[in-house]
Amino acid sequence: MRNSLFLKIYLTLLATLVVVALASAVFVRLSHVEEDRGWRARRDAFLAAMLPADADMQETRIVLARLHEAFDADIAIFSADGDPLASVGASLPFASSDDRGDFGRGEHRRLLSARLPDGRVVVARPGGDFYFGPPRANPLVWLALIAGVTGLVAWPVVRHLTGRLERLRRGVELWGGGDLTLRVPVEGRDEVAAVAASFNRAAARIEGLVASHRSLLANASHELRSPLARLRMASELYEVAPSEARRREILRNLSELDDLVEEILLASRLDHADTIGPGDNIDLLALVAEEGARYGVEVTGETATVKGDARLLARLVRNLMQNALRHGAPPVCAGVHRHGGMVELAVRDHGPGIADAERERVFEPFYRPSGRSEQTGGWGLGLALVRQIAQHHGAMVRQETPADGGARFIVTFKTGRD
């Protein structure tokens, strides 16, 4: 089955050559028949003119002698009944029509005959290699030679094409067997190369998704241990000695677990979503002001409209504010400003800031900057979700350190239509 495509293509090519060869042979054969008929008619007309019926026998013998010298041929004339009338050279048997086969071997050579209009028959046996007829070449030999050369040349061409498909198939099978890092070679610029390039792009995306899910599962499992352990301990202590403080601790751990599960589900949904659709026109300043009022964050700026999903954008703003409140220091403020055709959302705190080497890593899931303990909470998927939501809205997010300290997270949107 592996070579089925190669054999199909190659056998189709050979079958096409056979059909072309047979059609050409039939055409050549028919053309030779017509050519022979035309040649015989001209030959018979020539002999009729050279040997007229009213010529006497002496003139006929003179003409035969000249033809004998010119063509080095034995020539004889017979009556319609086969009686010899005149001859030159060696004696010849009577033949009523052209015979293109050999009469025998050795000294017997090919005989040609022509019937004159008055019924007489002229029989000739050419000498040497002379032939009283049109030149002949066997077309089947040339056709067979052309077909053979074409078949030999087509073999490596078809083998190369199907070999690329075979390598692509093997690569897909190995990738499907679990080797997600495998990529197939992209050879050439035709459709096969386009298929290979498309496969590589799809394989890279799937590998990234699988790696992301594995990392998410591993990190989530690690992060879930702490609140679960605290929750178990608080529950056991509450059973022994119930108190309001222990009840609040149980509720806080449950809320932390609920937030973490919600973030995991949202991250997974965003991983599988290529786009969020056209979205709605959203007043970004109003959305940020609403979230700021909820968390006690000062909001300034100007009205700006962006396109997107209101719930996802609210989550983006909420995560930035919660991150600033948990890991920074007051005052925490947010602002919305226009810059040409762009809209910038900035959330700033006045805490210890983030080292330059960790500016990008803080957007990784469950990354905890150096020197930060689990007691501060967070550092799970909050900033990773901010980047995912921003990317799904065609926006960019970055972190910078102001001159007077602290940390500032900036999200840059393209301007939406009012």
N, C-alpha and C positions, 0 to 999 in steps of 0.2 A: 504493500500500500504506500510505502514511502516514496517510491518512484512513479506512482501512478500519474501525477501531473506531468512529470518529465516525459513519460512514455506517450501520454495523450498528445502533448504538443508536438513531440518529435514524429510520432506516427501520422499525425494529421498533416505535417509538412511533407512527409514521404508520400502519403496518399495523394496529396495535391500534385506532387511531381509526377506520380504515375498517371494521373488523369491528364495532366498537361502533355505528357509524353505520348500517351495513346491518341489523344486528340490531334496532336501534331503529326503522328505517324499516319493516321487516316487522311489528314489534309494533304500530306506529302504524297501519299499513294494516289489519291484522286488527281492531284496535279500532275503526277507522272503519267497517269493514263491519258489525260488530256494532251500532255506534251507528246506522248508517243503517237497519238492519233494525228496530231498536226505534223509531226516529223514524217510519218509514213505517207501522208497525203503529199507533202512536198517532194519526198523521194520518188513516189510513183509518178508524179507530174514530171520530174526531171528525166526519169527513165523513158516515159512516154514520148517526151520531146526528143531524146537522143535516139530512140529506136521506134520511129513511126511505122505504122502498119504497111504503108505503101512503099517503103524502102526495099530495094532489092537485097538479096542475100549478101552480095559483095560489100555493099555499103554497111550492112549490119555487122559483118565480120570486122570491117575497119574500125567501127565504133567500139566493138568489144575489145579489139586489140589496144585501142587507146585507153579504155577504162582499165584494162589489165595492167598496162604500164603505169598509169597514174595511181592506182590504188593497190597494186601488187596483190591482185585478187584473181581467183579462178572464177570464170563467169560462163554460164550456159543459158540458152534460151530453149524453152520447151513449148510445144503446142498445148492447147487447152486439155488435150487428152493425155499429155505426158510424153509425146514423141519428141526426141531431140531435134532442134532445127539448126543451132549453131553453138559453138563453144570456143573458149580460149583457155589455155592452161590445162590443168588436170581435169579429168572427167568428174562430173558431179551427179548425184542422184536427183531425181525429181522431187520437189517439195512444193506443195500447193499454197502454203502460207508461211509467215515468219515463224521460225522455231528458235526460241531464245535459250534452249537447253543445249547440252553437248550431245552429239550423235554417238560419241564413244570416247575412247581414250587415245592417247598417243598422237598419231598423225591425223586423226579425224578432228577437225575443228568446227567452230560454229558456222552454220549455214543460214543465210538470209534469202528470202524470196519475196518477189513482188509480182502481182498480176497486172498486166497492161490492159488498157481499155478494150483491145481487140481479143482478149482472152488468153494471149500468150503469157507464159510465166518465166520470169528472170530469176535464176538462182545464182548466188554468189557465195564464195568462201574467202573472206578477207585474209590477207597475209599479215604476219607479224601481230602487232597490237592494234591494228586498224579495226574500227568498228563503224559500220554503216548505221549509226543511230546517234541520238543525243547523248552527251556525257552523263555518266551515272556515278552517284555516290550514295552509299547506304545511309539513309537518315537515322535509322534506328541506332546505329553505332554512335553517332554524335549525340543523339538524345540520351542514350544510356550513359555516355561519358559526362554530359552536363548534369544529369540527375545524380550520378555518383559524386561528382565534385561538390554539388550543392549540398548533398547529404553530409559529406565530410565536414564542410564548412559550418553547416547548421548545428552539428553536434555540440561543439564547445559553446556556441552562442546560447542554445537552449539549455545546455547543462549549467551555464553560468546563471541564467535567469532562475531556473528552478532550484539551483543550489542556494541562492539568496533566500528564496522562500523556505527552503528546508532549514536553513540556519535560523530564520525568524521563528519557524514552528518549534524548533528545539529550545530556543530561548524562552518562548512563551510557556512551554511545558515546564522548564526548570523554574521559571518565576512562579508558575502556578503551584509547583511543588513546595514552595516556601522560601526560595531564595529571592527575597524582595529587593535586594541590592543589585540584582542582575539587570543589565541593560543590553539590548540587542544592537549589533553594529548597524549604522546607517550608511548603506553603500549606494552611490549614485544619486540621481535627482528625479527618478521616475516614481510611479505609483507605489512600487514596493518600498522604496526609501521613505515615502510619505507615511506608509503604514507603520514602518519601523519607528519613525520619529514620533508618531502619535502614540504608539505603544509605550515608548520611553517616557513621554510626558505623563501618560496615565499611570504608569508604574511608579514614577517619582511622587505623584500626588498621593497615590494609595499608600506608598511606603511612609510618607510623611504623616498621613492620617493614622496609620497603625502605630507608628512610633509615638505620636502625640497621645493616642488613647492609652498606650502602655504606660507612658510617663504619668499621664493623668491618674490612671488606676493605682500605680505604685505610690505616687505622692499623696493621693486622696486616702489611701489605706493608712499611710503613716500619720497624716494629719487627723484622721478620725480617732486614732488611739487615745490622744490626750483628752478630748472632751468626753469620750466614752468612759475612760478610766475615772475622771473626776465625777462624772454622773453616777457611776456605780458606787463610788465611795460616799458621795453625798446622800444617795438613796439609803445606803446601809446606816449611815449616821442618823439620818432623819427618822428611820424606823426605831432606832434606839432612844434618841432624844430629839423629838420634833422641836424645830425653832423656825422663826421667820427668816433668819439669815440663811439657814440651810435650804429652805424652800426657794429663796431667791437664787441660790447657787444652782439648784436643780433646773430652775427656769432659764437661767443664763446659759447653762450648758446645752439645754434643749434648743434654745434659740441659735446658739453657735452651730450645732449640728444641722439645724434647719437651713441656716444661711449657706453652709458649706455644700449641702446636697443641692440646693437651688443653684449655686454657682457651677457645680459640676454638670448639672443638666443643661444649663444655659450654654456653657462652653462646648458641650457635645453638640448641641443644636447648631451653634454657629460654625462648628467645624464642618458640618454636613451641608450648610447652606452656602451656595455660591453667591447669591445675591439676596437682598431683602425686598427687591421690587422697586418701583419708582418712588414709593414713600409719599408722605404728605408735607405740605409747607408748614414748618414749625417755627414759632417765635422762640429762638434760643434763649434770649434774655429772660423772657417770662418763665421758661422751663427751669433755668438756673436759679432764678429768684424764688421759685416755689420750693425747690430742694434746699436752698439756703435758709429759708424761713423754718424748715423742718429741723435743721441741724444747727441753727444759730450761726450761720456763716454770712458775713457781709458780702453783698453782691453789688457791683457797679457796672457801668458800661452803656452801650447803646443798642437799640433794637436791631436785630439781624435775623433774617430768615434763612433756614437751611432745610433741605429735603431729607426725610428719613422716617424712621419708626420712633414715635414719641416714647414708648415704653423702654426701648433699648437706649435711647439718648438719655432718658431720665436715670437709667441704671448707670450709664457712663458717668454722669455728673455726680450721682450718689456715691459711687465707688471712689471717685477722686476726693470728694469731701471727707468721707469716712477715713480714707488713707491719711489725709492731712491731719485730721483730728486725733487719730490713733498714734501715729508715728512722728508727727511734728509737734509744734508748740504754738499756742495762740500768739497773736491773732491770726486766724485763718480767714482768707478773703478770696473771692472769685470775681472775675470780670469777663465781659464779652465786648470785643472791639472789632471794627472793620479795618482791613488793610488791603486796599485795592479791590480785587475781585475775591478776596478771601475773608473768612471770619475766624477769629481766634477766641477760644475759650481758655482762660488761665485760672488755675487754682493754686494758691500759694499758702505756705505755712512758714513759721519762723523757728523751726526746730533745728536739730543738728545737721540736717541736710543729708545728702547721699554722696558718697565718694564718686569721683569721675569714672573710676574703673567699673563701677556698678550701675551706671546710668541705664544701660541697656538690659542688664540682667534682672533689674527689678520688675520688668515686664514678663519674666518667665514664670510659669505656674509654680506656686509654692516656694519661690525663692525668698530666702531670708537674708537680708544684708548682714554683713559681719558686725558683731557686737550687739545684735538685737536678739532678745530672748523670746520664748513663747508667751511670756507673761503679758506682753503688750497686745497679744491677739493679732489676728489678721495675717498678712503676708501669705495669703493662700492664692486665690484666683482673681482677686480684685483688680489689680493692674493688668493682669493678662486679659481679663474680660474688657477692660478699657481699650486696649489695643485692638482686640478682635472686633469690638463694636465700631471703633473708628475706621478700621479697614473696610468693613461692610458698608460704611457710609462714604467711602472714597476720601476719608480724612487721614491725617497723620498725627501721631502723638509723640511728644518728646519730653525729656526732663532736663531742666537746667538749674544751676545754682546762682541765685542773685548775689550781687556784690556784698550786701549786708547780711548774708547767711540765709539759712532755710532752704526750702526746695520749692520749685515751681514746675507744675505739669501743664503743658500747653497742647491743646488739640486744635488743629487747623482744618477748617472745612472750606469747601467750595461754596460760593454764594448760591442760595436757592432762589427760585422765582416767587415773587410776591403774588 
